[in-house]
Amino acid sequence: MTRIFKTAPEAVARGRDAGIYGDTEKRLQRMAARSAPVTSPHGNRRYQGYVLRIEGDLITDVCRLTDQAGGSAA
């Protein structure tokens, strides 16, 4: 069974800033459902080039990772 996530309005805004367009809320929810645990100062779940902070079933933050040559996470 797929876990259902809620999205804080601040996370939706941060997602748009990080380049997640279209229905940002739904995209973040799908990303969270498919994400893997990660240890990072930016969050606790990772999906492709993004790190999400999830508390319980609520997505509270998202940031985009960049490669070493291009800089660091937002």
C-alpha positions in Angstrom: 0.0 0.0 0.0 1.3 3.4 -1.0 1.8 5.9 1.8 -0.3 9.1 1.5 1.5 12.4 2.2 0.2 15.9 2.9 2.1 19.0 1.7 2.7 22.2 3.7 2.1 25.4 1.6 5.7 26.4 2.3 7.0 23.2 0.8 5.0 23.8 -2.4 6.5 27.3 -2.7 10.0 25.9 -2.1 9.3 23.2 -4.7 8.4 25.7 -7.3 11.6 27.7 -6.4 13.5 24.4 -6.9 12.1 23.9 -10.3 9.2 21.5 -9.7 6.4 22.9 -11.9 2.9 21.8 -13.0 0.9 20.5 -10.1 3.7 21.0 -7.6 1.8 19.6 -4.7 0.9 16.3 -6.4 4.5 16.0 -7.7 5.9 16.4 -4.2 3.5 13.8 -2.9 4.6 11.3 -5.6 8.2 12.1 -5.0 7.8 11.5 -1.2 6.0 8.2 -1.8 8.9 7.0 -4.0 11.8 8.5 -2.0 14.5 6.7 0.0 15.7 7.5 3.5 18.8 9.7 3.6 21.0 11.4 6.2 21.4 15.0 5.3 21.3 18.4 7.0 18.7 19.4 4.3 16.1 16.7 4.9 15.5 13.0 5.6 14.3 11.6 2.3 15.8 11.7 -1.2 14.2 11.4 -4.6 16.5 11.7 -7.6 18.1 15.2 -7.3 15.9 16.4 -4.5 16.0 16.1 -0.7 12.7 16.3 1.2 12.0 16.9 4.8 9.1 14.8 6.0 7.7 14.8 9.5 5.2 12.1 10.0 3.0 12.3 6.8 3.7 16.0 6.1 6.2 17.3 3.6 7.6 20.4 5.2 10.5 21.3 2.9 12.3 20.4 -0.3 15.6 21.5 -1.9 17.4 20.6 -5.1 20.8 19.1 -5.0 23.5 20.2 -7.4 26.7 18.5 -8.5 30.0 19.2 -6.9 31.2 21.4 -9.7 28.0 23.5 -9.8 27.7 24.3 -6.1 25.9 22.9 -3.1 22.3 22.2 -2.0 20.1 25.3 -1.6 
